């Protein structure tokens, strides 16, 4: 289980936020959420834990990024329309000099900061190449990757993200059990905001 000590401010995170929000019906990055927007909230959540945060967008949009924390940086996935893997590749390219990275999704704002903090600390000490979070016997996001995974992550294709890597035997994978339903919940439709609003921490 992860613990909930003080904020770590260590390591690097990549937030994937270049999707087209087709199921939501509008650009959910702009959706009001906890007195800000969904995108701003998620970026701030990660920025309080990680030393560097790369936010992957499909285009450069100052209206989205002007209030980002100082330790965050935007990355443009020029081929985001080709699938989630293109956003992941763009983010990994910018983090390739880092020893490890935690990859999260913009539309999963209910992850607890304590979970992120514990994952960051665990990435610094584990010998595993990949660390997956699990709650109630279900795997969720974000996922931690060591540098030895970066080359393969940079070659991914399609809309399945890192799933092929996680399902392969190429790297050692460790499971970190957490008491955090937020790792399982993404905001795909407006109804999800109403359904899960009580989970906001």
The 8 nearest C-alpha neighbors of each residue, nearest first, counted from 0:
[[1, 176, 177, 175, 2, 178, 117, 114],
 [2, 0, 117, 177, 114, 3, 118, 176],
 [1, 3, 117, 4, 0, 113, 114, 116],
 [4, 2, 113, 5, 117, 1, 116, 114],
 [5, 3, 2, 6, 113, 116, 117, 7],
 [4, 6, 7, 3, 116, 113, 48, 8],
 [7, 5, 48, 8, 116, 4, 47, 113],
 [6, 8, 9, 48, 116, 5, 49, 120],
 [9, 7, 49, 50, 48, 6, 47, 10],
 [10, 8, 50, 49, 7, 119, 48, 11],
 [9, 11, 50, 49, 51, 119, 100, 99],
 [10, 12, 51, 100, 49, 52, 50, 101],
 [11, 13, 101, 52, 100, 102, 53, 51],
 [12, 14, 53, 102, 52, 54, 90, 101],
 [15, 13, 103, 54, 104, 105, 102, 55],
 [14, 16, 104, 55, 105, 17, 86, 54],
 [17, 15, 105, 56, 55, 18, 14, 104],
 [18, 16, 56, 57, 55, 15, 79, 86],
 [17, 19, 20, 16, 79, 57, 83, 80],
 [18, 20, 21, 17, 26, 80, 25, 22],
 [21, 19, 23, 26, 22, 18, 25, 27],
 [20, 22, 19, 24, 23, 25, 18, 26],
 [23, 21, 24, 20, 187, 188, 25, 19],
 [24, 22, 188, 20, 187, 21, 25, 189],
 [23, 25, 21, 22, 20, 26, 188, 27],
 [26, 24, 23, 27, 20, 21, 22, 19],
 [27, 25, 28, 20, 29, 19, 24, 30],
 [26, 28, 30, 29, 25, 20, 23, 37],
 [27, 29, 38, 37, 26, 30, 36, 16],
 [30, 28, 27, 36, 26, 31, 37, 38],
 [29, 31, 27, 36, 37, 28, 32, 26],
 [32, 30, 36, 35, 37, 29, 34, 33],
 [31, 33, 36, 37, 35, 34, 30, 40],
 [32, 34, 35, 31, 36, 40, 37, 199],
 [35, 33, 32, 31, 36, 40, 37, 39],
 [34, 36, 32, 33, 31, 40, 39, 37],
 [37, 35, 31, 32, 39, 30, 29, 38],
 [36, 38, 32, 40, 28, 39, 30, 31],
 [37, 39, 28, 41, 36, 40, 105, 42],
 [40, 38, 36, 42, 41, 37, 43, 35],
 [39, 41, 43, 37, 38, 42, 36, 44],
 [40, 42, 44, 108, 38, 43, 39, 105],
 [41, 43, 39, 45, 44, 40, 46, 38],
 [42, 44, 46, 40, 41, 45, 39, 47],
 [45, 43, 41, 42, 46, 47, 40, 112],
 [44, 46, 42, 48, 47, 43, 49, 41],
 [47, 45, 43, 48, 49, 44, 42, 52],
 [46, 48, 45, 44, 49, 43, 8, 6],
 [47, 49, 8, 46, 45, 7, 6, 116],
 [50, 48, 8, 9, 46, 10, 51, 11],
 [49, 51, 8, 9, 10, 11, 70, 48],
 [52, 50, 11, 70, 49, 71, 12, 10],
 [51, 53, 71, 12, 13, 11, 46, 72],
 [52, 54, 13, 72, 73, 71, 14, 12],
 [55, 53, 73, 14, 74, 13, 72, 15],
 [54, 56, 74, 15, 16, 75, 73, 17],
 [57, 55, 17, 75, 16, 58, 76, 74],
 [56, 58, 17, 76, 75, 79, 77, 55],
 [59, 57, 56, 75, 60, 77, 76, 17],
 [58, 60, 61, 75, 56, 57, 73, 74],
 [59, 61, 62, 63, 58, 64, 56, 65],
 [62, 60, 64, 63, 65, 59, 66, 58],
 [63, 61, 60, 64, 65, 66, 59, 29],
 [64, 62, 61, 60, 65, 66, 39, 29],
 [63, 65, 61, 67, 66, 62, 60, 73],
 [66, 64, 61, 67, 62, 63, 60, 68],
 [67, 65, 64, 68, 63, 39, 62, 69],
 [66, 68, 64, 65, 71, 69, 39, 42],
 [69, 67, 70, 71, 66, 43, 46, 42],
 [70, 68, 71, 67, 72, 46, 66, 51],
 [69, 71, 51, 68, 52, 50, 46, 72],
 [72, 70, 52, 69, 68, 53, 51, 67],
 [71, 73, 53, 54, 52, 74, 70, 51],
 [74, 72, 54, 53, 55, 75, 56, 71],
 [73, 75, 55, 54, 56, 53, 76, 90],
 [76, 74, 56, 57, 55, 58, 77, 73],
 [77, 75, 57, 79, 86, 78, 89, 56],
 [76, 78, 79, 75, 57, 58, 80, 85],
 [79, 77, 80, 76, 81, 85, 57, 86],
 [78, 80, 76, 81, 85, 86, 77, 82],
 [79, 81, 78, 82, 18, 19, 85, 57],
 [82, 80, 79, 78, 157, 85, 158, 83],
 [81, 83, 158, 157, 84, 80, 79, 85],
 [82, 84, 158, 160, 86, 85, 159, 87],
 [83, 85, 160, 87, 86, 156, 82, 155],
 [86, 84, 88, 87, 83, 79, 82, 78],
 [87, 85, 89, 76, 83, 88, 84, 79],
 [86, 88, 84, 90, 85, 89, 91, 83],
 [87, 89, 153, 85, 91, 86, 90, 84],
 [90, 88, 86, 92, 87, 91, 76, 85],
 [89, 91, 87, 92, 93, 88, 13, 55],
 [90, 92, 94, 88, 93, 89, 95, 87],
 [93, 91, 95, 89, 90, 94, 88, 153],
 [92, 94, 91, 90, 95, 89, 53, 74],
 [93, 95, 91, 92, 97, 96, 90, 100],
 [94, 96, 92, 97, 93, 91, 149, 146],
 [95, 97, 94, 98, 93, 146, 92, 99],
 [96, 98, 99, 95, 94, 146, 100, 11],
 [99, 97, 146, 145, 96, 100, 95, 10],
 [100, 98, 145, 146, 97, 144, 11, 10],
 [99, 101, 11, 12, 144, 143, 102, 145],
 [100, 102, 143, 12, 142, 13, 144, 11],
 [103, 101, 13, 141, 142, 12, 14, 143],
 [102, 104, 141, 14, 140, 13, 15, 101],
 [105, 103, 15, 14, 106, 107, 16, 141],
 [104, 106, 16, 107, 15, 14, 41, 38],
 [105, 107, 186, 185, 104, 108, 37, 187],
 [106, 108, 185, 105, 104, 109, 184, 186],
 [109, 107, 41, 110, 106, 105, 40, 37],
 [108, 110, 181, 107, 199, 111, 198, 184],
 [111, 109, 181, 182, 108, 112, 107, 179],
 [112, 110, 114, 113, 109, 115, 181, 179],
 [111, 113, 115, 114, 116, 110, 44, 48],
 [114, 112, 3, 116, 111, 115, 117, 2],
 [113, 115, 117, 111, 112, 116, 118, 1],
 [116, 114, 112, 118, 117, 113, 119, 111],
 [115, 117, 113, 119, 114, 118, 48, 7],
 [116, 118, 1, 114, 120, 119, 115, 2],
 [117, 119, 121, 115, 120, 116, 114, 122],
 [120, 118, 116, 122, 117, 121, 115, 10],
 [121, 119, 117, 123, 118, 122, 116, 124],
 [120, 122, 118, 123, 124, 119, 125, 117],
 [123, 121, 119, 120, 124, 125, 118, 143],
 [122, 124, 121, 120, 125, 119, 99, 10],
 [123, 125, 121, 122, 126, 120, 127, 119],
 [126, 124, 127, 122, 121, 123, 128, 130],
 [125, 127, 128, 124, 122, 171, 123, 129],
 [128, 126, 171, 125, 129, 172, 173, 130],
 [129, 127, 145, 171, 170, 144, 172, 126],
 [128, 130, 172, 144, 127, 143, 173, 171],
 [131, 129, 173, 143, 174, 172, 142, 144],
 [132, 130, 174, 142, 175, 173, 133, 129],
 [131, 133, 175, 139, 138, 174, 176, 177],
 [132, 134, 138, 176, 137, 139, 177, 136],
 [135, 133, 137, 136, 177, 178, 176, 179],
 [134, 136, 137, 133, 178, 180, 138, 177],
 [137, 135, 134, 133, 138, 176, 139, 132],
 [138, 136, 133, 134, 135, 139, 183, 132],
 [137, 139, 133, 132, 134, 136, 131, 140],
 [140, 138, 182, 183, 132, 133, 141, 137],
 [141, 139, 182, 142, 103, 132, 183, 138],
 [140, 142, 103, 102, 101, 139, 143, 182],
 [143, 141, 131, 102, 140, 101, 130, 144],
 [142, 144, 101, 130, 129, 100, 102, 131],
 [145, 143, 129, 100, 99, 128, 101, 148],
 [144, 146, 99, 128, 147, 148, 98, 129],
 [145, 147, 98, 99, 148, 149, 144, 97],
 [146, 148, 145, 149, 128, 150, 144, 151],
 [149, 147, 146, 151, 150, 145, 152, 144],
 [148, 150, 152, 146, 151, 147, 153, 91],
 [151, 149, 153, 152, 148, 154, 147, 146],
 [150, 152, 154, 153, 149, 148, 155, 164],
 [153, 151, 149, 154, 150, 155, 148, 88],
 [152, 154, 88, 150, 151, 155, 149, 91],
 [153, 155, 151, 152, 156, 150, 88, 84],
 [156, 154, 152, 84, 153, 151, 157, 88],
 [155, 157, 84, 154, 85, 158, 82, 160],
 [158, 156, 82, 84, 159, 81, 83, 155],
 [157, 159, 82, 83, 160, 84, 156, 81],
 [158, 160, 162, 157, 161, 83, 84, 163],
 [161, 159, 84, 83, 162, 158, 87, 155],
 [160, 162, 164, 163, 165, 159, 152, 84],
 [161, 163, 165, 164, 160, 159, 166, 167],
 [164, 162, 166, 165, 161, 167, 159, 160],
 [163, 165, 167, 161, 162, 166, 169, 152],
 [166, 164, 162, 163, 167, 161, 172, 129],
 [165, 167, 163, 164, 162, 168, 161, 169],
 [168, 166, 164, 169, 165, 163, 170, 162],
 [167, 169, 170, 166, 171, 164, 165, 172],
 [168, 170, 167, 171, 164, 165, 166, 148],
 [171, 169, 168, 128, 172, 129, 167, 148],
 [170, 172, 127, 128, 129, 173, 169, 168],
 [173, 171, 129, 127, 130, 128, 170, 174],
 [172, 174, 130, 127, 129, 131, 175, 171],
 [175, 173, 131, 130, 132, 176, 133, 172],
 [176, 174, 132, 131, 133, 177, 0, 173],
 [175, 177, 133, 0, 132, 134, 174, 178],
 [178, 176, 0, 134, 179, 133, 1, 175],
 [177, 179, 134, 180, 176, 0, 135, 1],
 [178, 180, 181, 177, 182, 134, 111, 110],
 [181, 179, 182, 183, 134, 178, 184, 110],
 [180, 182, 110, 109, 179, 183, 184, 111],
 [181, 183, 139, 140, 110, 180, 184, 179],
 [184, 182, 139, 181, 180, 185, 140, 138],
 [185, 183, 181, 182, 107, 186, 180, 109],
 [184, 186, 107, 106, 187, 183, 108, 191],
 [185, 187, 106, 191, 188, 107, 192, 184],
 [186, 188, 23, 22, 185, 191, 189, 106],
 [187, 189, 23, 190, 191, 186, 22, 192],
 [190, 188, 191, 192, 23, 193, 187, 186],
 [191, 189, 188, 193, 192, 194, 187, 186],
 [190, 192, 194, 189, 193, 188, 186, 195],
 [193, 191, 190, 189, 194, 195, 196, 186],
 [194, 192, 190, 191, 196, 195, 189, 197],
 [193, 195, 191, 192, 196, 190, 197, 189],
 [196, 194, 197, 192, 198, 193, 191, 199],
 [197, 195, 198, 193, 192, 199, 194, 191],
 [196, 198, 195, 199, 194, 193, 200, 192],
 [199, 197, 196, 195, 200, 109, 181, 180],
 [200, 198, 197, 196, 109, 195, 108, 33],
 [199, 198, 111, 109, 197, 110, 112, 108]]
